[in-house]
Amino acid sequence: MSTATLTTSAPQTATRWTLDAAQAVYDLPLNDLLFQAQAVHRQHHVANTVQISTLLSIKTGKCPENCSYCPQSAHFDTGLKTEPLMAVDEVLKAAQQAKAAGASRFCMGAAWRGPNATDLESVCEMVKGVKAMGLEACVTLGLLEAPQAEQLKEAGLDFYNHNLDTSEAHYSKIISTRTFDDRLKTLDHVQAAGLKTCCGGIVGMGETVADRLHMLVTLANMAQPPESVPINQLIPIPGTPLEGVEPVDPIAFVKTIAMARILMPDSVVRLSAGRETMSDELQALCFMAGANSIFYGETLLTAANPVPEKDLALFQRLGLRSTTSMEAY
C-alpha cells in the first residue's frame, strides 16, 4: 500500500469503504444501482442541475512525463503542436468568453511535471484575473510542493486538479516517470493549503473493474474526499501507447459514474473527457447515475469536446439546467 497519507480535515462522510463492499454495490442489477445512485444524488444535490466548467490549455506539449494516454508527452510522437505558456491577457480573454458562454468555473491546464517559480507567478496572475471576473478558478500544473500550493491559495485559487488516473496496482502500467505516492503527496499539499481538490481518473486504459473500484475507494477514504471528481473515458490518441486499447463497455462506464456518486455523496461528479464519442443516450444515463458537472466548449485541453450548442440542446431534451458551482454542492 502507499506510504503517503492525507492529513487534512474531518471526513466528508463517516463511511469508510472496503473494496469488497464497493464490489457488492457495483454487482447490483443496473436498475438497482442507478436507483441507489439517484437516491443518494437527490439527498445531497439539487436534482436536474449540471455545473459547467471550461478548460483551457495554457501551455501545450513537451511534458517530460510519460503518461501513456497523453498526446502532450514528449515521449510520444502524436503530431501535437507545442505552445509555450500563454500570456496572462490571452488567458483572461478566454476566461471572459467562457463566462459569456455560461461557464461558472474556468480551469487552466499546463503540460509540466511541475511549475517553476517564474511560471507559477504568471499562473497566479491568471488566477487573480479569473477571480476578478466572478468565476471560480481551477488549475492543473502537475506535481506541487507545499509552498507552491500555499502561493496558489494566496492568489485566490479555488480548485487544484490532480487525478489519480487509475488504481495503485495498475498505475505503473500507465506511468513510470512519477509514482502513485507522488500524486498523493501533491494532493496532501493542496488540501493542507486549504484548496479544494478536483481528483478522479480515466476509464478504459486496460484496467479491470477492481482497478476502477480501487481508485474510487482510495478517493472516498481520503480524510477529505475530493470536492470534484472527474470521470474520463479514454480518448485513444494515435501515437500514444494506448492508441489501440479496447473501448470501455458503455454500461461499465455508467456503473463507474454511479459508484463515484454512491461512494462520494457530497462530491460533484464530472462527466469529463470522451463525451465527443458518447451518444446522447449514454450521457443521459450518466446524468441519471449522478453526474452533475461537465466541461463545456469545443476543446478539452487538446482533445475534441461537444460544441456548446449540442450540450444545450441535450440539456433541453433532458430537462436539465446549468447551474453555478455553489448550487451544485
N, C-alpha and C positions, 0 to 999 in steps of 0.2 A: 504494500500500500504506500501511498505518497507520504513523505515526511513533512511536506508543507501543510500548515494549518491556517485556517481563517479565524482571527481572534477578535472579531468585531462584535457588534451589539447583539441583543437578545434575538432569538429565532423569530422568523416571520410567523410561524405556527409552531405548536408544541409537538407536532408529529415528526418522528424520525422514521424514515423508510428503510426497509431492507430490500435487497434485490428480489428475494422470494415473494415478498408482499407485493411489490410492483408487478412482478411477472403474473401473479394471480389476477390482478386487476386487468392487465393487458390481455389475458386469455379469455376474458368475458366475451360473450357474443357481442358483435359490433353494436347492435341496437342498445344493449345494456350499458356498454362502455360509453357510448355517446350520451345516453340519458344521464348517466352519473356525471360525466364531464359538464354537460349543460346545466345540471342542477348546481354543481359547485360554482360554475361561472356566474350564475344568476345570484348566488349568495354573496359574491364578492365584487361584482362589476355591474355596471349599467348594461342591461340587455340591448342588443341590436345597435351597438355603437362600436366604431372602429377608429383607433387613433392613427393618424397619418404622420409619417416621418419622411424626410427626403435625405438622400445620401449623396455626397459629392466626393470624388477622389481628388484630394488637394495635392497629392504627389504620387505619380503613377510609375510603376515598374522599377526594375533594378533592385528588388528586395533581396537581401542576402539569405533569407530563409528558404528552405526547400519544401514548403507545404505542397503536397502532391496534387492538390486541386487548383492551385492558384496560377493564373496566367501572368501575374506580376513578379513571379520568382525569377531571379537572374540565372537560376539553374536550368531553365527550360526555354526552348525557342518556340514561342507562341505567336510571333509576329506582332506583338503588342508595341505600340508606340510609347516610348517612355517620356515622361514630362517631369520637370523639376517642381519644387514646391511653388504653388501658386502665390501670386501677390495677394496681400490682405484685401485690397479693394475689389479684386476679381471675385474672391470668395464671398465677400459681403454682398456683391451684386447678385450672385447666385442665390444667396440666402433670402434676399428680398423677393426674388422671383418665386422661390419655393413658398414663402409666406403668402404671396398673392395667389398662388395655386391651391392654397388650403392646408399646407403643412403646419404642424404645431411644434415640430422638433426638427432641427437641422443637424445632420450628422456629417462629420468630416473624417475621411479616411486617408491615411498616408502609408505608403509601402516602405516601412522601415522595420529593422529589428527593434529599434527603439530610437527616440529622438535625441539629437544633440542639443546643447544649450541654446545655440543660436536659433535653430528651427523651432524649439519649444517656445521661445519668446514670440516668434511670429504667430504660432498657433494660439498662444494666449491672447494676442491682439485680435485674432479672428473670433475667438470665443467672446471677448468683450463686445465686439461689434454685433455678433449674433444676438447676444443677450439684450443689447440696447434696442433691438427691433421687437422685443417681446416674445422671442422664440426660445424654446429650450435648446440647449447646446449639448451635443454629444461628439466625442472624438474616439477614433481608434488609431493608435500610434505604435502598437507593438508593446514590447516589454517596458515597464516603468520601474524606476527606483522610488523610494518613499518621498524624497524631496521633490521629485518631479510631479508626483500625484498632488502634493500639497500646493505646488505652484499653480497647477491647473485649477484646483479648488479656489484659490485666491482670485483667479481670473474670472470666476463665476461659472465654471463648467458644472453641468448637471449630471451627465452620464458619461461613463467610460465603457466602451465596448472592448471586450477581450474574451472571445469564445474559447471554450474547452475543445471544441470541434468534435470530439468523439470520446470513447471510454479510455481509461488509462491503459488497459490491455491492448487496445487497437492503435493507440496513439503512435507508437514507434514505427508502425507500418505506413504512416501517413507523413510524419515529420521526424527528422533526425537532428536538425540544427538547434532545436531547443526542446526542453523536456516538458512533460505534463506538470511537474513541480514548478518549473519556471512560470507557467501560466497561473498556477495557484498563488504563487508569491506576488505576482503583479496584482491579482485580484485582492490579495490581503492589503497591499499598499493602497490601492484605490479605496477600499472600504474604510481603512484606518484614517484616511484623509477626509472622510465624510462625503465622498462622492457616491452616487448611485451606480450600480453595475448593470450593464447590458451584456448578458452572457448566455450563450446557447451552443448550438452545434450544427453539424451538417449530416444529413441523412442520405445514404446512397453511395458511400465510399467503400463498399465491400464489407461493411461491418455486419455483425449479427444483431438480432433483436436484443439479445442480452447486452451487447455493447451500447445500444441506444438507451436501454433502461438504466444501465450503469452510469452513463453520462448524466441522465436526468436525476437519478438518485443522488449523485455527487452534488449537483446543484441544489437539490431540495434540502439536503442535510447540512448545507453551509450554515454558519451561525446567523447570517442574514442572507437568505436566498436572493438571487438577482431580482431587481425590480422589473427588469425587462428581459425576456427570454426569446431570442430569435431562433426559429427552427428553419434551416435552409435545406432545400433539395439540391443535391449536387448538380451543377451545370458542367458537364464533361467538356472541357476545353481542349481542342486539338493542340498537341504539343506537350501536354501535361501527362504524367504517368497514369492518370485516371481517365484519360480520354475514351477508353473502350470499356469502361465498367458497365455492368448490367444495371439498367434503370431500376430504381426502387419501386416496389409494388405500391400503387396509389392508396390502397386500403391500409397498408402498413404505415404509410406516411400519415394518413388521417389518425390512425391509432396512436402514433407518436405525439401528434398535436394534443390529442385527448389526454395522454399521460402527463404531458407537461402541465396542462391545466389542472389535473387532479392532484399531482404532486406539489405544485406551487400555486395554490389557490389565489393568492394576492398579486401574483406577478402578471404583468402584461405579456401575453404570448404573441410574438410577431410571426406572421406568415411572411417569410423573407425571400431569399434568392430562389429562383426556379419557377416563379409564378408565370413567366412568359410562356412556358410549355404546359401549364396546368389548364385544364378545361374549367369553364365556369362552374360546372357541377362539382368538380374536385375542390375548388376554392370554397364553394358553398358548404361542403361537408366539413372543411377545416374551420370555418366560422362556427358551424354547429358544434364542433368539438371543443371550442373555447378560444380559438384565435381571435384577438381583438386589436391587432395592430398590423399595419403593412408599411412597406416602403413604397413611395409614390413618385412617379416620374419615369422617364424613358430609359434611364440607365441606372444600374446598381453597381457603383464603382466602375468596372469595365464591362459588365455583362448587361444584356438587354433586359428590360423590365416593361410590363404593360404600360401603354400610354395612359395618361390621366383620364382621358375621355372614356376609355374602356372600363377603367375601375369605377368611375362614377355611374356608368350605365349598369354595371353589375350591382353596385350598391342599391340603385333604384329598384332593380328587379327583385332583390332580396329583402328590401325594406330596411336596409342599414343606413346609418348616418355617420358621417365623420364627426369626430369629437376632439376636444383639446385633451392634452395629456393628463391634466388633473382630473377631468371627468372620467378618464379610463381607469383610474386607480380605485 
